[in-house]
């Protein structure tokens, strides 16, 4: 059994810290959104507004609950995608083209799913 290269370990640790940070950020954003919903007297179970990316920054500054919820959800979605991107980069740096191609194929499947959701919805 071969031992992982020290650069690989450092890369994995950095990537792990990034994923932990994104996960904690998502939880905080979702929590802030729920607290703002409750403070405004809106039930979290009542339907929500549609997602308007162009309005996200302004809504965050206006402390709109939906903006925090949407940003938190985007962070949750970005977590596994960033992991696959990190894996692809690691495989390229490690000289493993087959594994890099598989990671890129996974990203392609994710992209097709997102496009299907956007075009179908």
C-alpha positions as CSV (number, residue, x, y, z in Angstrom):
1,X,0.0,0.0,0.0
2,X,1.4,3.4,-1.0
3,X,1.5,6.3,1.4
4,X,-0.1,9.6,0.3
5,X,2.2,12.3,-0.7
6,X,2.6,15.1,1.9
7,X,1.3,17.7,-0.6
8,X,-1.8,15.5,-1.1
9,X,-2.4,15.5,2.7
10,X,-2.0,19.3,2.9
11,X,-4.4,19.7,-0.1
12,X,-7.0,17.5,1.5
13,X,-6.7,19.3,4.8
14,X,-7.1,22.7,3.1
15,X,-10.1,21.4,1.1
16,X,-11.6,19.9,4.2
17,X,-11.3,23.2,6.1
18,X,-12.9,25.0,3.1
19,X,-15.8,22.6,3.1
20,X,-16.3,22.9,6.9
21,X,-16.2,26.7,6.6
22,X,-18.8,26.7,3.8
23,X,-21.0,24.3,5.7
24,X,-20.9,26.5,8.9
25,X,-21.6,29.6,6.8
26,X,-24.6,27.9,5.3
27,X,-25.9,27.0,8.7
28,X,-25.5,30.6,10.0
29,X,-27.1,32.1,6.9
30,X,-30.1,29.7,7.2
31,X,-30.4,30.4,10.9
32,X,-30.3,34.2,10.4
33,X,-33.0,33.8,7.7
34,X,-35.3,31.8,10.0
35,X,-34.8,34.2,12.9
36,X,-35.6,37.1,10.6
37,X,-38.7,35.3,9.3
38,X,-39.9,34.7,12.9
39,X,-39.1,38.3,13.9
40,X,-41.2,39.5,11.0
41,X,-44.1,37.2,12.0
42,X,-43.8,35.0,8.9
43,X,-44.1,31.3,9.3
44,X,-41.1,29.4,7.9
45,X,-43.6,26.8,6.6
46,X,-45.5,29.4,4.5
47,X,-44.4,29.4,0.8
48,X,-41.5,31.5,0.0
49,X,-40.6,34.0,-2.7
50,X,-38.9,33.1,-5.9
51,X,-35.2,33.3,-6.3
52,X,-34.0,36.5,-8.0
53,X,-30.2,36.5,-8.2
54,X,-30.0,40.1,-9.3
55,X,-31.8,41.3,-6.1
56,X,-29.8,39.1,-3.7
57,X,-27.2,41.8,-2.6
58,X,-29.8,44.5,-2.1
59,X,-32.1,42.1,-0.2
60,X,-29.2,41.1,2.0
61,X,-28.5,44.7,2.9
62,X,-32.2,45.3,3.5
63,X,-32.1,42.2,5.9
64,X,-34.8,40.4,3.9
65,X,-35.2,36.9,5.4
66,X,-35.5,35.3,2.0
67,X,-32.1,36.6,0.9
68,X,-30.4,34.9,3.8
69,X,-32.3,31.7,3.2
70,X,-31.5,31.6,-0.5
71,X,-27.8,32.4,0.1
72,X,-27.7,29.6,2.7
73,X,-29.2,27.2,0.3
74,X,-26.8,28.2,-2.4
75,X,-23.9,27.5,0.0
76,X,-25.4,24.1,0.8
77,X,-25.5,23.3,-2.9
78,X,-22.0,24.7,-3.5
79,X,-20.4,22.4,-0.9
80,X,-20.4,19.1,-2.8
81,X,-19.7,20.9,-6.1
82,X,-16.7,22.6,-4.6
83,X,-15.5,19.2,-3.3
84,X,-15.7,17.7,-6.8
85,X,-13.9,20.7,-8.2
86,X,-11.2,20.3,-5.6
87,X,-10.9,16.6,-6.3
88,X,-10.5,17.3,-10.0
89,X,-7.8,19.9,-9.4
90,X,-6.0,17.4,-7.0
91,X,-6.2,14.6,-9.6
92,X,-4.8,16.9,-12.3
93,X,-1.9,18.0,-9.9
94,X,-1.3,14.4,-8.9
95,X,-1.0,13.2,-12.5
96,X,-4.2,11.1,-12.5
97,X,-5.9,12.0,-15.8
98,X,-8.6,9.2,-15.6
99,X,-9.7,10.3,-12.1
100,X,-9.7,14.0,-13.2
101,X,-11.8,13.1,-16.2
102,X,-14.3,11.2,-13.9
103,X,-14.5,14.3,-11.7
104,X,-15.1,16.5,-14.7
105,X,-17.8,14.1,-15.9
106,X,-19.5,14.3,-12.5
107,X,-19.4,18.1,-12.8
108,X,-21.0,17.7,-16.2
109,X,-23.8,15.6,-14.7
110,X,-24.4,18.3,-12.0
111,X,-24.5,21.0,-14.7
112,X,-27.0,19.1,-16.8
113,X,-29.2,18.7,-13.7
114,X,-29.0,22.4,-12.9
115,X,-29.8,23.3,-16.5
116,X,-32.7,20.9,-16.6
117,X,-34.1,22.4,-13.4
118,X,-33.7,25.9,-14.8
119,X,-35.2,25.2,-18.2
120,X,-38.0,23.0,-16.8
121,X,-39.1,25.2,-13.9
